[in-house]
Amino acid sequence: MSDNNHGLALEALTDYLRAQGLAGGTPLQVSVLAGGQSNPTFRIQAGAGRDYVLRKKPAGALLASAHAIDREYRVMRALEGTEVPVPRMLGYCEDASLLGTPFYVMEFLPGRTLMDQALPGMSNAEREAIYREMNRVIAALHALDHQALGLGDYGKPGNYVGRQIARWTRQCRESAVPVNDAMQRLMDWLPAHLPPGDATTLVHGDYRLDNLIFDAKEPRVIGVLDWELSTLGDPLADLAYQCMGWRIPHSLWRGIGGVDLAALGIPQEREYVRWYAEATGRDASAHWDFYIAYNLFRMAAILYGIAQRAADGSAAAADAVETGRKAGPLAELGWQAAQRHQAR
């Protein structure tokens, strides 16, 4: 017997949670958590003190290596107790017969999710504290010993950016959704301008404000979420992904480009990068515009993928079509960064 509450088979889910010692006799309360174009995510309340998040693969045909919730579960479990705060992992189920696709369960973190990088409604001091905390956490992530955490085989060491460019280029070329001229130029330009050096750390791959849970009152991260794109890779590329926000216009999507940052107490991009350099000893200045161009290309490729899933009818979020339309403008910004790098 299946209950179609938000598409979840509640009877099967209840049986699973009881078998894990995570539920008693109280009926489950299920709600859809906002955000996320990729893996359907739900809040599950199973009685007093039993508040969870369930994250599952979407249904339908999926691109190879996409929606890697098994990797999300593995990396967050490995990070428990480190300087990088994550929710506690409670169970992983690869048996697709229960809920239609594999899923995992983790603790629900009561706190703040901040969507707008301009941080409206905060004081200047609060905004600076939030940005300093984000910087502290990403620096801490890149300082972790992935071998000691049991993640030595979590990705291939070396040539991370080159492999990522090849991967997302291949995905774009295999997709039926057409890409714009700027994206075509980036696919040709980026492999020919890879920076020297090849540091390898654990990288999040999607580190940004709205993938962090902050304490309800303090400017303190209590959980880093959405590790689907995490791997072993170049820490400067990971930092530049977050720093795309300074280049993307606020009117386009999630960015603070064109915003009067000084009036808000938000650091300039170069200051944020300097904080990271002071914490880690890694100087990104020589190839910074390359890393920005690469990340705008990568983000555009991800959004083209969302557009493809919207066309196929398998996207998780209702606004997938609109999100997919942002791919072209992001590729244009990426090409502008590539031209700045060439002009140095």
Disulfide bonds with the S-S distance in Angstrom:
none
